[in-house]
C-alpha cells in the first residue's frame, strides 16, 4: 500500500457512547386511524429521541440541562431533538405510524428515598400526580411527609 500525504495508518474512529435515558415508554407503537393496516408506513423513533422530546418539550428543560442529563454535548442533543421533531411532524402530516424502538442508550435511575417515611420517587417523574410535581420543584423535600433526609437510591440496570 502506498501512503499519500495526509493519510494516517491505524486510526480507528471511536464508537459512539450510549445516551443516558431515564424513561421507557409503556406504549411503543401509534398508528393513524382511518388508514388500512397494509397501507401504513412506519416512522421509527429511537428511545433516545423520545427522551430528548420528553426532557425538552414535556419537562421544559433548557437544551444545556437536557444534554447534561443525557451525557452528550449540546450540539448532539440539538441534532437528536431536531431529528425527533421532524419524524413526529412527518408522521402526523403524512399519516404514518410511529414505532418507538432501538437506539444507543443506557437506562439510568435517579430515584430518591425519604429516610423518614420510606417513600420513593423519581427525579424526572412526569406523571400526572401532584406528588410528582412537588418532587420536581423541591428535590430536597419528601413529597409524602415533607421530610428533609433524602437519599439517592442506586439500582443496577437489571433492577429497573
C-alpha positions in Angstrom: 0.0 0.0 0.0 1.3 3.4 -1.0 1.0 6.2 1.6 -0.3 9.5 0.3 0.1 12.9 2.1 -2.4 13.3 4.9 -3.0 9.5 5.2 -2.8 8.1 8.7 -2.5 4.4 9.4 -4.1 2.6 12.4 -6.6 5.3 13.2 -10.0 3.9 14.0 -12.9 6.2 15.0 -14.1 5.6 18.5 -17.6 4.1 18.8 -20.4 6.4 19.8 -21.2 6.5 23.5 -24.6 5.4 24.6 -27.0 8.2 25.7 -28.4 8.2 29.2 -32.2 7.9 29.3 -34.5 7.7 32.4 -37.8 6.8 30.7 -39.0 3.8 28.9 -42.4 4.3 27.3 -45.2 1.8 28.1 -46.7 2.2 24.6 -44.3 1.7 21.7 -46.5 2.0 18.7 -49.0 4.5 17.4 -51.0 4.2 14.2 -53.2 6.7 12.4 -57.0 6.0 12.4 -58.7 5.6 9.1 -55.6 4.2 7.3 -55.8 0.5 6.4 -53.1 -1.6 8.2 -51.5 -2.7 5.0 -51.0 0.9 3.8 -49.4 2.3 6.9 -45.8 3.4 6.5 -43.9 3.4 9.9 -41.6 6.1 11.1 -39.0 4.7 13.6 -38.3 6.9 16.7 -35.4 5.7 18.8 -35.7 5.7 22.6 -33.1 8.5 22.9 -35.2 10.6 20.5 -38.2 10.1 22.8 -36.1 11.0 25.8 -34.9 14.2 24.1 -38.6 15.1 23.4 -39.6 14.3 27.0 -36.8 16.4 28.6 -37.2 19.4 26.2 -40.9 19.6 25.4 -42.6 17.9 28.3 -40.3 18.8 31.3 -39.4 22.1 29.6 -35.7 22.0 30.5 -33.0 24.0 28.7 -31.0 22.3 26.0 -27.9 22.6 28.2 -29.7 20.8 31.0 -31.1 18.2 28.7 -27.7 17.4 27.2 -26.1 17.1 30.6 -28.8 14.7 31.8 -28.3 12.5 28.6 -24.5 12.7 28.9 -24.0 14.3 25.5 -22.9 17.6 24.1 -25.5 20.4 23.5 -24.9 20.2 19.7 -25.5 16.5 19.7 -28.7 17.0 21.8 -29.9 19.7 19.3 -29.4 17.3 16.3 -31.2 14.5 18.2 -34.1 16.8 19.1 -34.4 18.1 15.6 -34.5 14.6 14.1 -37.2 13.5 16.6 -39.4 16.6 15.9 -39.0 16.1 12.1 -40.1 12.4 12.4 -43.1 13.3 14.6 -44.2 16.1 12.3 -43.8 13.9 9.2 -45.8 11.1 10.9 -48.7 13.5 11.8 -48.8 15.3 8.4 -48.4 12.2 6.3 -50.4 9.7 8.4 -47.5 7.4 9.3 -47.3 5.0 12.2 -44.8 5.8 14.9 -42.7 2.8 16.1 -40.6 3.5 19.2 -37.6 1.2 19.4 -33.8 0.8 19.4 -31.1 3.3 19.6 -27.8 3.6 21.5 -28.9 4.2 25.1 -28.3 3.2 28.7 -31.1 3.4 31.2 -30.1 5.3 34.4 -32.1 5.8 37.5 -32.4 8.9 39.7 -34.7 7.5 42.4 -34.9 9.3 45.8 -35.9 7.8 49.1 -37.1 9.6 52.2 -35.3 8.2 55.2 -38.1 9.3 57.5 -41.1 7.6 55.9 -39.6 5.4 53.2 -41.4 7.0 50.2 -39.6 6.7 46.8 -39.9 9.0 43.7 -38.1 9.5 40.5 -36.3 12.8 39.9 -37.8 13.0 36.4 -41.2 11.7 37.2 -43.5 13.4 34.7 -46.7 11.6 35.7 -50.0 13.4 36.4 -49.8 13.2 40.2 -49.3 16.4 42.4 -46.7 14.5 44.5 -44.5 14.1 41.4 -44.7 17.8 40.6 -43.8 18.7 44.2 -40.8 16.3 44.0 -39.6 18.2 40.9 -40.0 21.6 42.4 -38.5 20.7 45.8 -36.0 17.8 45.3 -34.6 18.0 48.9 -38.1 17.6 50.4 -40.2 14.4 50.6 -43.4 14.8 48.6 -45.1 12.4 51.1 -44.2 13.6 54.6 -42.1 16.8 54.0 -39.0 15.2 55.5 -35.6 16.5 54.6 -33.5 13.4 55.0 -33.3 12.3 51.4 -31.0 9.6 49.9 -30.3 8.7 46.3 -31.2 5.0 45.5 -28.7 3.3 43.4 -30.0 0.3 41.4 -28.3 -2.0 38.9 -29.7 -1.7 35.3 -31.5 -5.1 35.6 -33.5 -3.9 38.6 -35.2 -1.0 36.7 
